[in-house]
Amino acid sequence: MTSLAYSLKVFKALKFLKALRLISRNQALQIALRALIFAIPNVTKFTVIMGLFFMIFAVVSVSFFKGKMYHCIDIESLAIGEEILSKWQCLLYGGKWEIWTYNFDNIVNAMITLFVMSTNIGWGEIFTHAVTSAGIDYQ
């Protein structure tokens, strides 16, 4: 691209200045912007407190559920009525022993899982996996 094309991109990027000009002319927008700016410290404090709570519950959940949230997939040869109960049975029948997407195997995954549960999106599925976990290398 030529330098002229880059110059035009710079001018396109400066379109946000129109919004600033609109805010400087409108009293209601100025009040709303001021309220947002004054709310930032309180939102930051709340975020830190929630992060600490998530950290505490993540440590507890890792100590309870580490290594217990695995399941068997891709089973090809299984007799009718037979259940896969352990990792070794799964591997014996040609399955794959995989971990659920949301798990408590480490602090980072636990905090992500707790955040997903706190948003009410997938808490039922995660709750079911946690309650039905039998032990390490069992499903």
N, C-alpha and C positions, 0 to 999 in steps of 0.2 A: 504494500500500500504506500501511497505517496504521503508526504508530510501534510498535504492539504486535507486528505481524508482523516488523518489523525487530529488535525485542528478542528474539523467538523465534529468529530466524536467528543472532543473536549467541550465544545459548545452545547452539544446535546446533553452532556453530563451536568451542565450547569443549569438545567431546567428546574432544579429544586429551588433555585433562588426566587422563582415565581411564588412558590409556597411561602417562603419567608416574607416576601413583600405583602402577600395576602394576610399573613398573621400580623404584620405591623400596622395594617389598616383596620383590622377587625378587633374590637375590644373583647368580644366574647371568646375568640380564639386565643387572645393573649391571656385571659383568665384561665382558660383550660390548660394552656401550655405551662403557666406558672404552677397550677395545681399538680400537673404531672411531675414537674421538676421538684416540688416540695415533697412529693410522695416517694421519691427514689430512696432516701435514707430508711424510711419505714419498710419499704419492700425489701431492701437489702437485709435489714435486721431479721425480718420474717424468713427470708430465704436461708440465712445462716442457721437460725433455730431449726427450721425444717431439715436442713442438711445434717445437723447434729442428731436429731431424732432418727432420721434414716440411717445414719451411721450406727447408732446404738442398736436398732432393730436388725440391721444387716449383720452385725457381729453375732447377735443371738441366733439369727436364722442360719448363718453359716455353721455355727456350732451344732445346730440340730439337723440340718438337711444336706450337709456337704456329702456329695457322692451318692445321694439317694434318689435323685430325680432323673434317672435314665429309663429308657424303654427300648423294646425290641421292634425293629421294623424289617420289612422285606423278607418275611418268612415264606418259603416256597413249599416245603414238604412238612406238613403237620397233620396228624391224624385228627379226625373229627372228635371234638370234645376234649382234646388235649390242650393244656395251657402251658405257656412259657412262663416260668416263675423266676428264672435266674439268668444271669449273663451267659453262663456256660451252656445252658440249654439253648439259648438264642443262637450262640455261635455254632453249636452242634448241628442245628437245623438249617444253617446257612443264612441266618439273619444278621442284621447289623445292630450293635448296641450303641445307641445314640442318646445324647442328653436333650432334654426339652429346651426350647428356645429361651424361656425364662427360667432361671435356676438359681440356686444358692451355693454354687461351688466356690465362689470367691467374693470378696467384699464389693467389687465393682459390679459383678452380675447381680448380687443381692440388692444393691442400691437401685439398679435399673429395674429389677423385678418389683421391688417395693414401690418405686415411682409408678410403674404401670398399674399396680394394684391400687394405688391411691387415686388414680384417675378413673377408676371403675370400668376400664375398657376390658381387661382380660382377667379380672380377679377371680372369677368363678373357675376358669380353667386352671389357673395357677393354684388355687385353693384345693381343687380336686386332686391335682398331681401331688401336692404336699401331703394331703391327708392320706392318700392311698400309697404313699411311699413305704416300702416294706423294710428296706435296709440297703446297705451298700452292696451292689451287684445283684440286687433283687428288684423285681417290679411288682 
